Amino acid sequence: MGETSEHVTVLLVDDDERWARVTGRLLSERGAFTVETAHSLTAGRARFEELAPDCVVCDYQLGDGTGLALLETVRDADRELPFILVTGRGSEQVASDAIGRGVTDYIRKDRDDEQADLLASRVHNAVRTYRAERALERERRSKNAMLDIVTETTEPMALYRQFCSQLVEEQGYACAWIGTIDGTEPLTPQASAGRTGYVDAVLDHGAGADGSKPARRALQQMDQVAVQIGDDGRSDDCQADADGDDSPGGGEPVDWQCTAREHGFESAAALPIRYEGVRFGVLAVYAADGRAVDSREREALAEYAETIGYALKTAERKRSLLAEQSVSVEIELTDAAVPLVGLAAELPADARIEVPSVVERKDGDLLYLARIADADREAIDDAVAAHPGLRLLDAAEADGTTRCELATPARTPESILAEHGARFERTVVVDGTATVSAFVAGSGAVSRVASALEAEFADPTVSTIWSDRPAGQRAGIDPLAELTDRQREILRHAFHDGYFERPRGSTATELAERLDIARATFTQHLRTAQRRVFEQFFGR
């Protein structure tokens, strides 16, 4: 077996102290292993809590229990952490029981070098697989988080802050900052997170002009730059010199690497932020605690930089679209693949469905707030049960109408409109026909919406009515002008779901659950939206 390239901490648990000692020594000789031992179930549990090892190797028979009891402790802490069971019994029943309880691997106990080679190989492979899966999971969470930021945030400063916080809090960087270009001026930091004292320090001391700093180099070369801090042959006395730093300003220049080392940074990377040929600025990150910004991490950072560029470009487009003439669009659909049309087909013939609000849940499903008339609760329950693409989350009857919260993972006309920047107004389903009303900014967008609908549903009919007002604005002051898309959706949904009525039609907790977000997130969006609406009328 080749030696493992990354350090691995192994907890070896066996009541046979001699076997544990010899096996630990043999493992240490066969790779970058640090082996810690324990000789009972109780001691094994205690050492596991202290060490947080990369892998547990445990004998089946322990003096005060079995290895399967320790496995339960490990699985309570981490369902996937490598756990290798070692036993001299060789029982097929033991192996079957162990596998059923979530053991990673199973190996017979022996006392020769060949068995040590096999064990080292199993540990190495298990840890490598575990780390790869964890890395993929982090990437998945990272991409979902980036998507949330892009879809919920439109203001550039908020984008900068949230991306920096994501890189520090979720990706584990010691510091992250974003700088932008202001005409002919050098980079101007817009937001930072983590050990922000570094950014303040290099700004206070200024920068040199030799272009050797990561952020400046990344901007000049329009390519990513990675640096191991302190590995450039400089002296360690960290005297201020003329080299400067990677954030511009005035005053005496300082060696940026010296300042970085003072803040505990060991490596750094910088990437240009651009999209569709437009250069916006630079993303810079710094790692500590022995972490290097390797090629895999730079690939992930490149996705961050590209996403930031996309978000900034999208924000520009949204601002420009608000100044254009808008189009009121009505779309008629009779295709049963449309969830609400399929639902109506299961209801009494004279039933009417009206949807004043739709919003995307955190899990990606679309949430309809629907009012259904001329259909009782039993008929609605039966209709939803007959339509596998819909889930009924809540229902309440009042004045001959049933207010329903319906969720669907399916692609819908409303979600297609949202993808093309349209502003939803309402959907009405009568006599098997769904009429969706929305505002779309510009005739070009209407054509794209029509093409997308035709690709998804049979025979949609799109009608347009031109307006002299920006999308969604009725007359005079537009009270929603300063809201993000997400704030607008949540405010609208809360209004139509009776949140502002007395007694309340829905509470904040109920609305948050239906939207699949935390209650604190819901109230934050709602309060911010209310404050901004009031500011439109009363001023700041």
HUTAQUI-V379774 format. One record per residue. RES is the residue in one small letter. SS is DSSP state (alpha for helix, beta for strand, coil for the rest). Layout:
BEGIN
RES:SS
RES:SS
END
This chain:
BEGIN
m:coil
g:coil
e:coil
t:coil
s:coil
e:coil
h:coil
v:beta
t:beta
v:beta
l:beta
l:beta
v:beta
d:coil
d:coil
d:coil
e:alpha
r:alpha
w:alpha
a:alpha
r:alpha
v:alpha
t:alpha
g:alpha
r:alpha
l:alpha
l:alpha
s:alpha
e:coil
r:coil
g:coil
a:coil
f:beta
t:beta
v:beta
e:beta
t:beta
a:beta
h:coil
s:coil
l:alpha
t:alpha
a:alpha
g:alpha
r:alpha
a:alpha
r:alpha
f:alpha
e:alpha
e:alpha
l:alpha
a:coil
p:coil
d:coil
c:beta
v:beta
v:beta
c:beta
d:beta
y:coil
q:beta
l:beta
g:coil
d:coil
g:beta
t:beta
g:alpha
l:alpha
a:alpha
l:alpha
l:alpha
e:alpha
t:alpha
v:alpha
r:alpha
d:alpha
a:alpha
d:coil
r:coil
e:coil
l:coil
p:beta
f:beta
i:beta
l:beta
v:beta
t:beta
g:coil
r:coil
g:coil
s:coil
e:alpha
q:alpha
v:alpha
a:alpha
s:alpha
d:alpha
a:alpha
i:alpha
g:alpha
r:coil
g:coil
v:coil
t:coil
d:beta
y:beta
i:beta
r:beta
k:coil
d:coil
r:coil
d:coil
d:alpha
e:alpha
q:alpha
a:alpha
d:alpha
l:alpha
l:alpha
a:alpha
s:alpha
r:alpha
v:alpha
h:alpha
n:alpha
a:alpha
v:alpha
r:alpha
t:alpha
y:alpha
r:alpha
a:alpha
e:alpha
r:alpha
a:alpha
l:alpha
e:alpha
r:alpha
e:alpha
r:alpha
r:alpha
s:alpha
k:alpha
n:alpha
a:alpha
m:alpha
l:alpha
d:alpha
i:alpha
v:alpha
t:alpha
e:alpha
t:coil
t:coil
e:coil
p:alpha
m:alpha
a:alpha
l:alpha
y:alpha
r:alpha
q:alpha
f:alpha
c:alpha
s:alpha
q:alpha
l:alpha
v:alpha
e:alpha
e:coil
q:coil
g:coil
y:coil
a:coil
c:beta
a:beta
w:beta
i:beta
g:beta
t:beta
i:beta
d:beta
g:coil
t:coil
e:beta
p:beta
l:beta
t:beta
p:beta
q:beta
a:beta
s:beta
a:beta
g:beta
r:coil
t:coil
g:alpha
y:alpha
v:alpha
d:alpha
a:alpha
v:alpha
l:alpha
d:alpha
h:alpha
g:coil
a:coil
g:coil
a:coil
d:coil
g:coil
s:coil
k:coil
p:alpha
a:alpha
r:alpha
r:alpha
a:alpha
l:alpha
q:alpha
q:alpha
m:coil
d:coil
q:coil
v:beta
a:beta
v:beta
q:beta
i:coil
g:coil
d:coil
d:coil
g:coil
r:coil
s:coil
d:coil
d:coil
c:coil
q:coil
a:coil
d:coil
a:coil
d:coil
g:coil
d:coil
d:coil
s:coil
p:coil
g:coil
g:coil
g:coil
e:coil
p:coil
v:coil
d:coil
w:alpha
q:alpha
c:alpha
t:alpha
a:alpha
r:alpha
e:alpha
h:coil
g:coil
f:beta
e:beta
s:beta
a:beta
a:beta
a:beta
l:beta
p:beta
i:beta
r:beta
y:beta
e:coil
g:coil
v:beta
r:beta
f:beta
g:beta
v:beta
l:beta
a:beta
v:beta
y:beta
a:beta
a:beta
d:coil
g:coil
r:coil
a:coil
v:coil
d:coil
s:alpha
r:alpha
e:alpha
r:alpha
e:alpha
a:alpha
l:alpha
a:alpha
e:alpha
y:alpha
a:alpha
e:alpha
t:alpha
i:alpha
g:alpha
y:alpha
a:alpha
l:alpha
k:alpha
t:alpha
a:alpha
e:alpha
r:alpha
k:alpha
r:alpha
s:alpha
l:alpha
l:alpha
a:coil
e:coil
q:coil
s:beta
v:beta
s:beta
v:beta
e:beta
i:beta
e:beta
l:beta
t:coil
d:coil
a:coil
a:coil
v:coil
p:alpha
l:alpha
v:alpha
g:alpha
l:alpha
a:alpha
a:alpha
e:alpha
l:coil
p:coil
a:coil
d:coil
a:coil
r:beta
i:beta
e:beta
v:beta
p:beta
s:beta
v:beta
v:beta
e:beta
r:coil
k:coil
d:coil
g:coil
d:coil
l:beta
l:beta
y:beta
l:beta
a:beta
r:beta
i:beta
a:beta
d:coil
a:coil
d:coil
r:alpha
e:alpha
a:alpha
i:alpha
d:alpha
d:alpha
a:alpha
v:alpha
a:alpha
a:coil
h:coil
p:coil
g:coil
l:coil
r:beta
l:beta
l:beta
d:beta
a:beta
a:beta
e:beta
a:beta
d:coil
g:coil
t:beta
t:beta
r:beta
c:beta
e:beta
l:beta
a:beta
t:beta
p:coil
a:coil
r:coil
t:coil
p:alpha
e:alpha
s:alpha
i:alpha
l:alpha
a:alpha
e:alpha
h:coil
g:coil
a:coil
r:beta
f:beta
e:beta
r:beta
t:beta
v:beta
v:beta
v:beta
d:coil
g:coil
t:beta
a:beta
t:beta
v:beta
s:beta
a:beta
f:beta
v:beta
a:beta
g:coil
s:alpha
g:alpha
a:alpha
v:alpha
s:alpha
r:alpha
v:alpha
a:alpha
s:alpha
a:alpha
l:alpha
e:alpha
a:alpha
e:alpha
f:coil
a:coil
d:coil
p:coil
t:beta
v:beta
s:beta
t:beta
i:beta
w:beta
s:beta
d:coil
r:coil
p:coil
a:coil
g:coil
q:coil
r:coil
a:coil
g:coil
i:coil
d:coil
p:coil
l:coil
a:coil
e:coil
l:coil
t:coil
d:alpha
r:alpha
q:alpha
r:alpha
e:alpha
i:alpha
l:alpha
r:alpha
h:alpha
a:alpha
f:alpha
h:alpha
d:coil
g:coil
y:coil
f:coil
e:coil
r:coil
p:coil
r:coil
g:coil
s:coil
t:coil
a:alpha
t:alpha
e:alpha
l:alpha
a:alpha
e:alpha
r:alpha
l:alpha
d:coil
i:coil
a:coil
r:alpha
a:alpha
t:alpha
f:alpha
t:alpha
q:alpha
h:alpha
l:alpha
r:alpha
t:alpha
a:alpha
q:alpha
r:alpha
r:alpha
v:alpha
f:alpha
e:alpha
q:alpha
f:alpha
f:alpha
g:coil
r:coil
END
